[in-house]
Amino acid sequence: MLINTKKLIVAFATATGILWIVCSLLVALSPGTMTAMTGHMIHMDLTHNSLNMSQTGFVVGLIGWMILAGGFAWILGIIYNIMVDKSDKTD
């Protein structure tokens, strides 16, 4: 069964957009804690820096990450459909 690539793209982009909004809210509400958490996740000491979220940064980040997620879903859908199509021919 082939996957509907267009729906996969929309699902990935939407999920990524929701995660971006949640993350941005956390940064806005608690920049110090989120800076420390980010530092732990990337194994760096970011205590002398602070995450800042501007309106422009929010919108550009939201659009950018949704486009990247959609592109990833598109590639994933193509690869999956090729693999399924080939396995159907060999069965």
PyMOL Python script that loads the backbone (N, CA, C, O; Angstrom):
from pymol import cmd

cmd.read_pdbstr("""\
ATOM      1  N   MET A   1       0.835  -1.170   0.000  1.00  0.00           N
ATOM      2  CA  MET A   1       0.000   0.000   0.000  1.00  0.00           C
ATOM      3  C   MET A   1       0.892   1.249   0.000  1.00  0.00           C
ATOM      4  O   MET A   1       1.733   1.419   0.882  1.00  0.00           O
ATOM      5  N   LEU A   2       0.701   2.104  -0.982  1.00  0.00           N
ATOM      6  CA  LEU A   2       1.480   3.332  -1.083  1.00  0.00           C
ATOM      7  C   LEU A   2       0.971   4.364  -0.087  1.00  0.00           C
ATOM      8  O   LEU A   2      -0.202   4.369   0.287  1.00  0.00           O
ATOM      9  N   ILE A   3       1.880   5.233   0.331  1.00  0.00           N
ATOM     10  CA  ILE A   3       1.526   6.293   1.261  1.00  0.00           C
ATOM     11  C   ILE A   3       1.165   7.546   0.472  1.00  0.00           C
ATOM     12  O   ILE A   3       1.758   7.816  -0.572  1.00  0.00           O
ATOM     13  N   ASN A   4       0.203   8.303   0.961  1.00  0.00           N
ATOM     14  CA  ASN A   4      -0.182   9.554   0.318  1.00  0.00           C
ATOM     15  C   ASN A   4       0.848  10.613   0.727  1.00  0.00           C
ATOM     16  O   ASN A   4       0.803  11.140   1.838  1.00  0.00           O
ATOM     17  N   THR A   5       1.765  10.910  -0.177  1.00  0.00           N
ATOM     18  CA  THR A   5       2.882  11.803   0.124  1.00  0.00           C
ATOM     19  C   THR A   5       2.410  13.208   0.478  1.00  0.00           C
ATOM     20  O   THR A   5       2.981  13.842   1.365  1.00  0.00           O
ATOM     21  N   LYS A   6       1.386  13.699  -0.194  1.00  0.00           N
ATOM     22  CA  LYS A   6       0.894  15.056   0.096  1.00  0.00           C
ATOM     23  C   LYS A   6       0.368  15.155   1.525  1.00  0.00           C
ATOM     24  O   LYS A   6       0.629  16.138   2.219  1.00  0.00           O
ATOM     25  N   LYS A   7      -0.372  14.140   1.963  1.00  0.00           N
ATOM     26  CA  LYS A   7      -0.892  14.155   3.334  1.00  0.00           C
ATOM     27  C   LYS A   7       0.238  14.003   4.343  1.00  0.00           C
ATOM     28  O   LYS A   7       0.187  14.591   5.424  1.00  0.00           O
ATOM     29  N   LEU A   8       1.260  13.216   3.999  1.00  0.00           N
ATOM     30  CA  LEU A   8       2.409  13.059   4.874  1.00  0.00           C
ATOM     31  C   LEU A   8       3.148  14.388   5.038  1.00  0.00           C
ATOM     32  O   LEU A   8       3.574  14.733   6.141  1.00  0.00           O
ATOM     33  N   ILE A   9       3.297  15.127   3.947  1.00  0.00           N
ATOM     34  CA  ILE A   9       3.952  16.436   3.982  1.00  0.00           C
ATOM     35  C   ILE A   9       3.183  17.383   4.911  1.00  0.00           C
ATOM     36  O   ILE A   9       3.780  18.054   5.753  1.00  0.00           O
ATOM     37  N   VAL A  10       1.872  17.432   4.751  1.00  0.00           N
ATOM     38  CA  VAL A  10       1.043  18.320   5.583  1.00  0.00           C
ATOM     39  C   VAL A  10       1.133  17.899   7.048  1.00  0.00           C
ATOM     40  O   VAL A  10       1.226  18.754   7.929  1.00  0.00           O
ATOM     41  N   ALA A  11       1.105  16.592   7.318  1.00  0.00           N
ATOM     42  CA  ALA A  11       1.175  16.106   8.697  1.00  0.00           C
ATOM     43  C   ALA A  11       2.512  16.465   9.341  1.00  0.00           C
ATOM     44  O   ALA A  11       2.544  16.946  10.474  1.00  0.00           O
ATOM     45  N   PHE A  12       3.614  16.236   8.628  1.00  0.00           N
ATOM     46  CA  PHE A  12       4.938  16.569   9.163  1.00  0.00           C
ATOM     47  C   PHE A  12       5.064  18.063   9.403  1.00  0.00           C
ATOM     48  O   PHE A  12       5.542  18.484  10.457  1.00  0.00           O
ATOM     49  N   ALA A  13       4.641  18.870   8.437  1.00  0.00           N
ATOM     50  CA  ALA A  13       4.761  20.324   8.570  1.00  0.00           C
ATOM     51  C   ALA A  13       3.899  20.843   9.720  1.00  0.00           C
ATOM     52  O   ALA A  13       4.329  21.716  10.473  1.00  0.00           O
ATOM     53  N   THR A  14       2.693  20.313   9.857  1.00  0.00           N
ATOM     54  CA  THR A  14       1.803  20.740  10.937  1.00  0.00           C
ATOM     55  C   THR A  14       2.368  20.362  12.301  1.00  0.00           C
ATOM     56  O   THR A  14       2.384  21.182  13.219  1.00  0.00           O
ATOM     57  N   ALA A  15       2.829  19.128  12.433  1.00  0.00           N
ATOM     58  CA  ALA A  15       3.402  18.676  13.706  1.00  0.00           C
ATOM     59  C   ALA A  15       4.627  19.519  14.072  1.00  0.00           C
ATOM     60  O   ALA A  15       4.803  19.897  15.230  1.00  0.00           O
ATOM     61  N   THR A  16       5.463  19.809  13.086  1.00  0.00           N
ATOM     62  CA  THR A  16       6.645  20.627  13.333  1.00  0.00           C
ATOM     63  C   THR A  16       6.260  22.047  13.736  1.00  0.00           C
ATOM     64  O   THR A  16       6.882  22.634  14.622  1.00  0.00           O
ATOM     65  N   GLY A  17       5.236  22.599  13.088  1.00  0.00           N
ATOM     66  CA  GLY A  17       4.760  23.928  13.440  1.00  0.00           C
ATOM     67  C   GLY A  17       4.251  23.993  14.873  1.00  0.00           C
ATOM     68  O   GLY A  17       4.511  24.959  15.590  1.00  0.00           O
ATOM     69  N   ILE A  18       3.524  22.961  15.283  1.00  0.00           N
ATOM     70  CA  ILE A  18       3.016  22.913  16.658  1.00  0.00           C
ATOM     71  C   ILE A  18       4.175  22.841  17.653  1.00  0.00           C
ATOM     72  O   ILE A  18       4.179  23.543  18.664  1.00  0.00           O
ATOM     73  N   LEU A  19       5.151  21.993  17.358  1.00  0.00           N
ATOM     74  CA  LEU A  19       6.318  21.887  18.242  1.00  0.00           C
ATOM     75  C   LEU A  19       7.086  23.203  18.303  1.00  0.00           C
ATOM     76  O   LEU A  19       7.572  23.579  19.370  1.00  0.00           O
ATOM     77  N   TRP A  20       7.202  23.903  17.189  1.00  0.00           N
ATOM     78  CA  TRP A  20       7.896  25.196  17.165  1.00  0.00           C
ATOM     79  C   TRP A  20       7.172  26.214  18.041  1.00  0.00           C
ATOM     80  O   TRP A  20       7.804  26.963  18.785  1.00  0.00           O
ATOM     81  N   ILE A  21       5.853  26.236  17.951  1.00  0.00           N
ATOM     82  CA  ILE A  21       5.073  27.171  18.751  1.00  0.00           C
ATOM     83  C   ILE A  21       5.248  26.875  20.242  1.00  0.00           C
ATOM     84  O   ILE A  21       5.452  27.791  21.038  1.00  0.00           O
ATOM     85  N   VAL A  22       5.167  25.601  20.619  1.00  0.00           N
ATOM     86  CA  VAL A  22       5.346  25.218  22.025  1.00  0.00           C
ATOM     87  C   VAL A  22       6.742  25.606  22.512  1.00  0.00           C
ATOM     88  O   VAL A  22       6.893  26.181  23.590  1.00  0.00           O
ATOM     89  N   CYS A  23       7.742  25.296  21.726  1.00  0.00           N
ATOM     90  CA  CYS A  23       9.121  25.618  22.096  1.00  0.00           C
ATOM     91  C   CYS A  23       9.309  27.132  22.214  1.00  0.00           C
ATOM     92  O   CYS A  23       9.960  27.607  23.144  1.00  0.00           O
ATOM     93  N   SER A  24       8.747  27.878  21.284  1.00  0.00           N
ATOM     94  CA  SER A  24       8.861  29.336  21.320  1.00  0.00           C
ATOM     95  C   SER A  24       8.189  29.913  22.557  1.00  0.00           C
ATOM     96  O   SER A  24       8.701  30.856  23.160  1.00  0.00           O
ATOM     97  N   LEU A  25       7.054  29.356  22.936  1.00  0.00           N
ATOM     98  CA  LEU A  25       6.380  29.810  24.156  1.00  0.00           C
ATOM     99  C   LEU A  25       7.245  29.528  25.382  1.00  0.00           C
ATOM    100  O   LEU A  25       7.342  30.361  26.283  1.00  0.00           O
ATOM    101  N   LEU A  26       7.864  28.367  25.414  1.00  0.00           N
ATOM    102  CA  LEU A  26       8.744  28.039  26.541  1.00  0.00           C
ATOM    103  C   LEU A  26       9.936  28.989  26.615  1.00  0.00           C
ATOM    104  O   LEU A  26      10.332  29.411  27.702  1.00  0.00           O
ATOM    105  N   VAL A  27      10.508  29.326  25.456  1.00  0.00           N
ATOM    106  CA  VAL A  27      11.632  30.268  25.424  1.00  0.00           C
ATOM    107  C   VAL A  27      11.172  31.639  25.910  1.00  0.00           C
ATOM    108  O   VAL A  27      11.878  32.298  26.673  1.00  0.00           O
ATOM    109  N   ALA A  28       9.985  32.071  25.469  1.00  0.00           N
ATOM    110  CA  ALA A  28       9.472  33.380  25.882  1.00  0.00           C
ATOM    111  C   ALA A  28       9.171  33.423  27.376  1.00  0.00           C
ATOM    112  O   ALA A  28       9.404  34.442  28.025  1.00  0.00           O
ATOM    113  N   LEU A  29       8.657  32.330  27.924  1.00  0.00           N
ATOM    114  CA  LEU A  29       8.278  32.300  29.333  1.00  0.00           C
ATOM    115  C   LEU A  29       9.458  32.072  30.274  1.00  0.00           C
ATOM    116  O   LEU A  29       9.469  32.570  31.399  1.00  0.00           O
ATOM    117  N   SER A  30      10.451  31.314  29.805  1.00  0.00           N
ATOM    118  CA  SER A  30      11.576  30.981  30.676  1.00  0.00           C
ATOM    119  C   SER A  30      12.878  30.869  29.873  1.00  0.00           C
ATOM    120  O   SER A  30      13.394  29.770  29.673  1.00  0.00           O
ATOM    121  N   PRO A  31      13.404  32.007  29.417  1.00  0.00           N
ATOM    122  CA  PRO A  31      14.590  31.962  28.552  1.00  0.00           C
ATOM    123  C   PRO A  31      15.816  31.343  29.235  1.00  0.00           C
ATOM    124  O   PRO A  31      16.590  30.635  28.590  1.00  0.00           O
ATOM    125  N   GLY A  32      15.996  31.605  30.526  1.00  0.00           N
ATOM    126  CA  GLY A  32      17.162  31.054  31.226  1.00  0.00           C
ATOM    127  C   GLY A  32      17.135  29.541  31.296  1.00  0.00           C
ATOM    128  O   GLY A  32      18.135  28.880  31.019  1.00  0.00           O
ATOM    129  N   THR A  33      15.995  28.999  31.665  1.00  0.00           N
ATOM    130  CA  THR A  33      15.850  27.544  31.760  1.00  0.00           C
ATOM    131  C   THR A  33      16.010  26.892  30.389  1.00  0.00           C
ATOM    132  O   THR A  33      16.670  25.861  30.260  1.00  0.00           O
ATOM    133  N   MET A  34      15.407  27.496  29.370  1.00  0.00           N
ATOM    134  CA  MET A  34      15.505  26.919  28.024  1.00  0.00           C
ATOM    135  C   MET A  34      16.928  27.030  27.476  1.00  0.00           C
ATOM    136  O   MET A  34      17.372  26.147  26.742  1.00  0.00           O
ATOM    137  N   THR A  35      17.646  28.092  27.818  1.00  0.00           N
ATOM    138  CA  THR A  35      19.047  28.203  27.407  1.00  0.00           C
ATOM    139  C   THR A  35      19.861  27.086  28.045  1.00  0.00           C
ATOM    140  O   THR A  35      20.671  26.446  27.375  1.00  0.00           O
ATOM    141  N   ALA A  36      19.653  26.852  29.325  1.00  0.00           N
ATOM    142  CA  ALA A  36      20.374  25.780  30.021  1.00  0.00           C
ATOM    143  C   ALA A  36      20.032  24.424  29.412  1.00  0.00           C
ATOM    144  O   ALA A  36      20.918  23.598  29.195  1.00  0.00           O
ATOM    145  N   MET A  37      18.742  24.194  29.133  1.00  0.00           N
ATOM    146  CA  MET A  37      18.328  22.918  28.551  1.00  0.00           C
ATOM    147  C   MET A  37      18.953  22.721  27.172  1.00  0.00           C
ATOM    148  O   MET A  37      19.425  21.631  26.849  1.00  0.00           O
ATOM    149  N   THR A  38      18.953  23.767  26.369  1.00  0.00           N
ATOM    150  CA  THR A  38      19.568  23.688  25.043  1.00  0.00           C
ATOM    151  C   THR A  38      21.051  23.374  25.164  1.00  0.00           C
ATOM    152  O   THR A  38      21.581  22.560  24.407  1.00  0.00           O
ATOM    153  N   GLY A  39      21.719  24.013  26.108  1.00  0.00           N
ATOM    154  CA  GLY A  39      23.132  23.731  26.332  1.00  0.00           C
ATOM    155  C   GLY A  39      23.375  22.278  26.692  1.00  0.00           C
ATOM    156  O   GLY A  39      24.328  21.668  26.207  1.00  0.00           O
ATOM    157  N   HIS A  40      22.526  21.718  27.536  1.00  0.00           N
ATOM    158  CA  HIS A  40      22.668  20.309  27.899  1.00  0.00           C
ATOM    159  C   HIS A  40      22.439  19.402  26.684  1.00  0.00           C
ATOM    160  O   HIS A  40      23.133  18.398  26.516  1.00  0.00           O
ATOM    161  N   MET A  41      21.476  19.754  25.851  1.00  0.00           N
ATOM    162  CA  MET A  41      21.152  18.918  24.688  1.00  0.00           C
ATOM    163  C   MET A  41      22.270  18.917  23.656  1.00  0.00           C
ATOM    164  O   MET A  41      22.475  17.911  22.975  1.00  0.00           O
ATOM    165  N   ILE A  42      22.998  20.021  23.524  1.00  0.00           N
ATOM    166  CA  ILE A  42      24.072  20.079  22.521  1.00  0.00           C
ATOM    167  C   ILE A  42      25.457  20.019  23.151  1.00  0.00           C
ATOM    168  O   ILE A  42      26.460  20.282  22.488  1.00  0.00           O
ATOM    169  N   HIS A  43      25.510  19.668  24.443  1.00  0.00           N
ATOM    170  CA  HIS A  43      26.769  19.462  25.166  1.00  0.00           C
ATOM    171  C   HIS A  43      27.664  20.698  25.140  1.00  0.00           C
ATOM    172  O   HIS A  43      28.867  20.603  24.899  1.00  0.00           O
ATOM    173  N   MET A  44      27.055  21.860  25.394  1.00  0.00           N
ATOM    174  CA  MET A  44      27.806  23.113  25.433  1.00  0.00           C
ATOM    175  C   MET A  44      27.408  23.914  26.662  1.00  0.00           C
ATOM    176  O   MET A  44      26.315  23.747  27.205  1.00  0.00           O
ATOM    177  N   ASP A  45      28.296  24.771  27.084  1.00  0.00           N
ATOM    178  CA  ASP A  45      28.003  25.679  28.189  1.00  0.00           C
ATOM    179  C   ASP A  45      27.466  26.978  27.604  1.00  0.00           C
ATOM    180  O   ASP A  45      28.228  27.789  27.077  1.00  0.00           O
ATOM    181  N   LEU A  46      26.177  27.171  27.694  1.00  0.00           N
ATOM    182  CA  LEU A  46      25.544  28.378  27.159  1.00  0.00           C
ATOM    183  C   LEU A  46      25.109  29.337  28.263  1.00  0.00           C
ATOM    184  O   LEU A  46      24.279  30.216  28.033  1.00  0.00           O
ATOM    185  N   THR A  47      25.667  29.171  29.454  1.00  0.00           N
ATOM    186  CA  THR A  47      25.229  29.987  30.591  1.00  0.00           C
ATOM    187  C   THR A  47      25.506  31.471  30.393  1.00  0.00           C
ATOM    188  O   THR A  47      24.860  32.303  31.028  1.00  0.00           O
ATOM    189  N   HIS A  48      26.450  31.819  29.529  1.00  0.00           N
ATOM    190  CA  HIS A  48      26.768  33.231  29.291  1.00  0.00           C
ATOM    191  C   HIS A  48      25.939  33.808  28.147  1.00  0.00           C
ATOM    192  O   HIS A  48      26.062  34.988  27.819  1.00  0.00           O
ATOM    193  N   ASN A  49      25.104  32.984  27.548  1.00  0.00           N
ATOM    194  CA  ASN A  49      24.225  33.417  26.455  1.00  0.00           C
ATOM    195  C   ASN A  49      22.781  33.316  26.923  1.00  0.00           C
ATOM    196  O   ASN A  49      22.490  32.710  27.954  1.00  0.00           O
ATOM    197  N   SER A  50      21.903  33.902  26.170  1.00  0.00           N
ATOM    198  CA  SER A  50      20.486  33.800  26.479  1.00  0.00           C
ATOM    199  C   SER A  50      19.701  33.685  25.182  1.00  0.00           C
ATOM    200  O   SER A  50      19.980  34.388  24.211  1.00  0.00           O
ATOM    201  N   LEU A  51      18.727  32.800  25.173  1.00  0.00           N
ATOM    202  CA  LEU A  51      17.871  32.673  23.999  1.00  0.00           C
ATOM    203  C   LEU A  51      16.873  33.819  23.994  1.00  0.00           C
ATOM    204  O   LEU A  51      16.251  34.117  25.014  1.00  0.00           O
ATOM    205  N   ASN A  52      16.728  34.446  22.862  1.00  0.00           N
ATOM    206  CA  ASN A  52      15.757  35.533  22.699  1.00  0.00           C
ATOM    207  C   ASN A  52      14.862  35.195  21.526  1.00  0.00           C
ATOM    208  O   ASN A  52      15.327  34.659  20.520  1.00  0.00           O
ATOM    209  N   MET A  53      13.587  35.502  21.645  1.00  0.00           N
ATOM    210  CA  MET A  53      12.640  35.207  20.576  1.00  0.00           C
ATOM    211  C   MET A  53      11.953  36.501  20.165  1.00  0.00           C
ATOM    212  O   MET A  53      11.151  37.057  20.915  1.00  0.00           O
ATOM    213  N   SER A  54      12.279  36.977  18.957  1.00  0.00           N
ATOM    214  CA  SER A  54      11.594  38.149  18.419  1.00  0.00           C
ATOM    215  C   SER A  54      10.419  37.671  17.569  1.00  0.00           C
ATOM    216  O   SER A  54      10.328  36.489  17.235  1.00  0.00           O
ATOM    217  N   GLN A  55       9.534  38.580  17.226  1.00  0.00           N
ATOM    218  CA  GLN A  55       8.401  38.216  16.374  1.00  0.00           C
ATOM    219  C   GLN A  55       8.883  37.752  15.009  1.00  0.00           C
ATOM    220  O   GLN A  55       8.359  36.784  14.458  1.00  0.00           O
ATOM    221  N   THR A  56       9.874  38.436  14.466  1.00  0.00           N
ATOM    222  CA  THR A  56      10.429  38.045  13.174  1.00  0.00           C
ATOM    223  C   THR A  56      11.080  36.669  13.270  1.00  0.00           C
ATOM    224  O   THR A  56      10.878  35.824  12.398  1.00  0.00           O
ATOM    225  N   GLY A  57      11.850  36.445  14.311  1.00  0.00           N
ATOM    226  CA  GLY A  57      12.493  35.150  14.501  1.00  0.00           C
ATOM    227  C   GLY A  57      11.484  34.027  14.644  1.00  0.00           C
ATOM    228  O   GLY A  57      11.688  32.923  14.137  1.00  0.00           O
ATOM    229  N   PHE A  58      10.388  34.321  15.344  1.00  0.00           N
ATOM    230  CA  PHE A  58       9.327  33.329  15.502  1.00  0.00           C
ATOM    231  C   PHE A  58       8.739  32.940  14.154  1.00  0.00           C
ATOM    232  O   PHE A  58       8.623  31.755  13.843  1.00  0.00           O
ATOM    233  N   VAL A  59       8.368  33.935  13.353  1.00  0.00           N
ATOM    234  CA  VAL A  59       7.715  33.669  12.066  1.00  0.00           C
ATOM    235  C   VAL A  59       8.681  33.003  11.086  1.00  0.00           C
ATOM    236  O   VAL A  59       8.324  32.028  10.425  1.00  0.00           O
ATOM    237  N   VAL A  60       9.896  33.527  10.995  1.00  0.00           N
ATOM    238  CA  VAL A  60      10.882  32.944  10.072  1.00  0.00           C
ATOM    239  C   VAL A  60      11.213  31.507  10.481  1.00  0.00           C
ATOM    240  O   VAL A  60      11.312  30.622   9.632  1.00  0.00           O
ATOM    241  N   GLY A  61      11.384  31.284  11.778  1.00  0.00           N
ATOM    242  CA  GLY A  61      11.661  29.938  12.260  1.00  0.00           C
ATOM    243  C   GLY A  61      10.507  28.986  11.995  1.00  0.00           C
ATOM    244  O   GLY A  61      10.718  27.849  11.574  1.00  0.00           O
ATOM    245  N   LEU A  62       9.294  29.446  12.240  1.00  0.00           N
ATOM    246  CA  LEU A  62       8.109  28.625  12.014  1.00  0.00           C
ATOM    247  C   LEU A  62       8.009  28.207  10.549  1.00  0.00           C
ATOM    248  O   LEU A  62       7.836  27.028  10.241  1.00  0.00           O
ATOM    249  N   ILE A  63       8.119  29.174   9.662  1.00  0.00           N
ATOM    250  CA  ILE A  63       8.023  28.874   8.228  1.00  0.00           C
ATOM    251  C   ILE A  63       9.189  28.003   7.778  1.00  0.00           C
ATOM    252  O   ILE A  63       8.997  27.028   7.050  1.00  0.00           O
ATOM    253  N   GLY A  64      10.390  28.353   8.208  1.00  0.00           N
ATOM    254  CA  GLY A  64      11.569  27.588   7.800  1.00  0.00           C
ATOM    255  C   GLY A  64      11.514  26.140   8.238  1.00  0.00           C
ATOM    256  O   GLY A  64      11.769  25.238   7.440  1.00  0.00           O
ATOM    257  N   TRP A  65      11.180  25.905   9.515  1.00  0.00           N
ATOM    258  CA  TRP A  65      11.125  24.530  10.010  1.00  0.00           C
ATOM    259  C   TRP A  65       9.986  23.741   9.375  1.00  0.00           C
ATOM    260  O   TRP A  65      10.120  22.539   9.148  1.00  0.00           O
ATOM    261  N   MET A  66       8.870  24.401   9.087  1.00  0.00           N
ATOM    262  CA  MET A  66       7.769  23.700   8.428  1.00  0.00           C
ATOM    263  C   MET A  66       8.141  23.316   7.001  1.00  0.00           C
ATOM    264  O   MET A  66       7.766  22.241   6.534  1.00  0.00           O
ATOM    265  N   ILE A  67       8.872  24.177   6.304  1.00  0.00           N
ATOM    266  CA  ILE A  67       9.327  23.848   4.952  1.00  0.00           C
ATOM    267  C   ILE A  67      10.326  22.687   4.995  1.00  0.00           C
ATOM    268  O   ILE A  67      10.245  21.760   4.189  1.00  0.00           O
ATOM    269  N   LEU A  68      11.265  22.747   5.939  1.00  0.00           N
ATOM    270  CA  LEU A  68      12.229  21.647   6.070  1.00  0.00           C
ATOM    271  C   LEU A  68      11.536  20.328   6.405  1.00  0.00           C
ATOM    272  O   LEU A  68      11.882  19.287   5.845  1.00  0.00           O
ATOM    273  N   ALA A  69      10.570  20.365   7.305  1.00  0.00           N
ATOM    274  CA  ALA A  69       9.839  19.153   7.669  1.00  0.00           C
ATOM    275  C   ALA A  69       9.046  18.621   6.477  1.00  0.00           C
ATOM    276  O   ALA A  69       8.993  17.413   6.250  1.00  0.00           O
ATOM    277  N   GLY A  70       8.436  19.518   5.725  1.00  0.00           N
ATOM    278  CA  GLY A  70       7.709  19.109   4.528  1.00  0.00           C
ATOM    279  C   GLY A  70       8.631  18.486   3.497  1.00  0.00           C
ATOM    280  O   GLY A  70       8.272  17.496   2.859  1.00  0.00           O
ATOM    281  N   GLY A  71       9.811  19.052   3.327  1.00  0.00           N
ATOM    282  CA  GLY A  71      10.795  18.481   2.399  1.00  0.00           C
ATOM    283  C   GLY A  71      11.246  17.105   2.844  1.00  0.00           C
ATOM    284  O   GLY A  71      11.388  16.199   2.024  1.00  0.00           O
ATOM    285  N   PHE A  72      11.474  16.945   4.143  1.00  0.00           N
ATOM    286  CA  PHE A  72      11.853  15.638   4.675  1.00  0.00           C
ATOM    287  C   PHE A  72      10.740  14.622   4.434  1.00  0.00           C
ATOM    288  O   PHE A  72      11.009  13.491   4.027  1.00  0.00           O
ATOM    289  N   ALA A  73       9.494  15.018   4.683  1.00  0.00           N
ATOM    290  CA  ALA A  73       8.359  14.114   4.475  1.00  0.00           C
ATOM    291  C   ALA A  73       8.227  13.737   3.003  1.00  0.00           C
ATOM    292  O   ALA A  73       7.913  12.590   2.684  1.00  0.00           O
ATOM    293  N   TRP A  74       8.462  14.685   2.110  1.00  0.00           N
ATOM    294  CA  TRP A  74       8.387  14.427   0.672  1.00  0.00           C
ATOM    295  C   TRP A  74       9.409  13.364   0.276  1.00  0.00           C
ATOM    296  O   TRP A  74       9.082  12.406  -0.424  1.00  0.00           O
ATOM    297  N   ILE A  75      10.655  13.543   0.735  1.00  0.00           N
ATOM    298  CA  ILE A  75      11.708  12.569   0.431  1.00  0.00           C
ATOM    299  C   ILE A  75      11.364  11.205   1.044  1.00  0.00           C
ATOM    300  O   ILE A  75      11.508  10.172   0.391  1.00  0.00           O
ATOM    301  N   LEU A  76      10.915  11.211   2.289  1.00  0.00           N
ATOM    302  CA  LEU A  76      10.542   9.970   2.965  1.00  0.00           C
ATOM    303  C   LEU A  76       9.414   9.264   2.217  1.00  0.00           C
ATOM    304  O   LEU A  76       9.467   8.049   2.023  1.00  0.00           O
ATOM    305  N   GLY A  77       8.403  10.007   1.799  1.00  0.00           N
ATOM    306  CA  GLY A  77       7.285   9.427   1.057  1.00  0.00           C
ATOM    307  C   GLY A  77       7.720   8.811  -0.262  1.00  0.00           C
ATOM    308  O   GLY A  77       7.268   7.725  -0.624  1.00  0.00           O
ATOM    309  N   ILE A  78       8.596   9.503  -0.978  1.00  0.00           N
ATOM    310  CA  ILE A  78       9.089   8.967  -2.258  1.00  0.00           C
ATOM    311  C   ILE A  78       9.856   7.678  -2.035  1.00  0.00           C
ATOM    312  O   ILE A  78       9.616   6.684  -2.720  1.00  0.00           O
ATOM    313  N   ILE A  79      10.774   7.687  -1.082  1.00  0.00           N
ATOM    314  CA  ILE A  79      11.575   6.491  -0.808  1.00  0.00           C
ATOM    315  C   ILE A  79      10.676   5.335  -0.374  1.00  0.00           C
ATOM    316  O   ILE A  79      10.830   4.213  -0.856  1.00  0.00           O
ATOM    317  N   TYR A  80       9.745   5.605   0.529  1.00  0.00           N
ATOM    318  CA  TYR A  80       8.836   4.565   1.007  1.00  0.00           C
ATOM    319  C   TYR A  80       8.026   3.976  -0.148  1.00  0.00           C
ATOM    320  O   TYR A  80       7.926   2.756  -0.280  1.00  0.00           O
ATOM    321  N   ASN A  81       7.448   4.844  -0.984  1.00  0.00           N
ATOM    322  CA  ASN A  81       6.630   4.362  -2.094  1.00  0.00           C
ATOM    323  C   ASN A  81       7.446   3.562  -3.098  1.00  0.00           C
ATOM    324  O   ASN A  81       6.935   2.595  -3.663  1.00  0.00           O
ATOM    325  N   ILE A  82       8.690   3.933  -3.335  1.00  0.00           N
ATOM    326  CA  ILE A  82       9.555   3.159  -4.225  1.00  0.00           C
ATOM    327  C   ILE A  82       9.817   1.779  -3.625  1.00  0.00           C
ATOM    328  O   ILE A  82       9.746   0.763  -4.317  1.00  0.00           O
ATOM    329  N   MET A  83      10.119   1.759  -2.330  1.00  0.00           N
ATOM    330  CA  MET A  83      10.391   0.484  -1.676  1.00  0.00           C
ATOM    331  C   MET A  83       9.161  -0.432  -1.676  1.00  0.00           C
ATOM    332  O   MET A  83       9.287  -1.632  -1.924  1.00  0.00           O
ATOM    333  N   VAL A  84       7.988   0.116  -1.404  1.00  0.00           N
ATOM    334  CA  VAL A  84       6.765  -0.682  -1.394  1.00  0.00           C
ATOM    335  C   VAL A  84       6.449  -1.177  -2.799  1.00  0.00           C
ATOM    336  O   VAL A  84       6.079  -2.337  -2.984  1.00  0.00           O
ATOM    337  N   ASP A  85       6.595  -0.300  -3.787  1.00  0.00           N
ATOM    338  CA  ASP A  85       6.306  -0.664  -5.172  1.00  0.00           C
ATOM    339  C   ASP A  85       7.217  -1.808  -5.623  1.00  0.00           C
ATOM    340  O   ASP A  85       6.760  -2.741  -6.283  1.00  0.00           O
ATOM    341  N   LYS A  86       8.495  -1.740  -5.270  1.00  0.00           N
ATOM    342  CA  LYS A  86       9.424  -2.810  -5.660  1.00  0.00           C
ATOM    343  C   LYS A  86       9.106  -4.112  -4.945  1.00  0.00           C
ATOM    344  O   LYS A  86       9.209  -5.183  -5.542  1.00  0.00           O
ATOM    345  N   SER A  87       8.722  -4.039  -3.682  1.00  0.00           N
ATOM    346  CA  SER A  87       8.414  -5.270  -2.942  1.00  0.00           C
ATOM    347  C   SER A  87       7.127  -5.905  -3.458  1.00  0.00           C
ATOM    348  O   SER A  87       6.994  -7.128  -3.430  1.00  0.00           O
ATOM    349  N   ASP A  88       6.173  -5.094  -3.929  1.00  0.00           N
ATOM    350  CA  ASP A  88       4.940  -5.645  -4.500  1.00  0.00           C
ATOM    351  C   ASP A  88       5.223  -6.404  -5.784  1.00  0.00           C
ATOM    352  O   ASP A  88       4.546  -7.388  -6.082  1.00  0.00           O
ATOM    353  N   LYS A  89       6.209  -5.961  -6.545  1.00  0.00           N
ATOM    354  CA  LYS A  89       6.552  -6.618  -7.814  1.00  0.00           C
ATOM    355  C   LYS A  89       7.294  -7.936  -7.586  1.00  0.00           C
ATOM    356  O   LYS A  89       7.221  -8.843  -8.416  1.00  0.00           O
ATOM    357  N   THR A  90       8.001  -8.042  -6.473  1.00  0.00           N
ATOM    358  CA  THR A  90       8.754  -9.277  -6.212  1.00  0.00           C
ATOM    359  C   THR A  90       7.917 -10.324  -5.477  1.00  0.00           C
ATOM    360  O   THR A  90       8.302 -11.492  -5.428  1.00  0.00           O
ATOM    361  N   ASP A  91       6.769  -9.921  -4.900  1.00  0.00           N
ATOM    362  CA  ASP A  91       5.931 -10.871  -4.169  1.00  0.00           C
ATOM    363  C   ASP A  91       5.102 -11.711  -5.083  1.00  0.00           C
ATOM    364  O   ASP A  91       4.341 -12.561  -4.620  1.00  0.00           O
TER     365      ASP A  91
END
""", "prot")
cmd.dss("prot")
cmd.show_as("cartoon", "prot")
cmd.util.cbc("prot")
cmd.orient("prot")
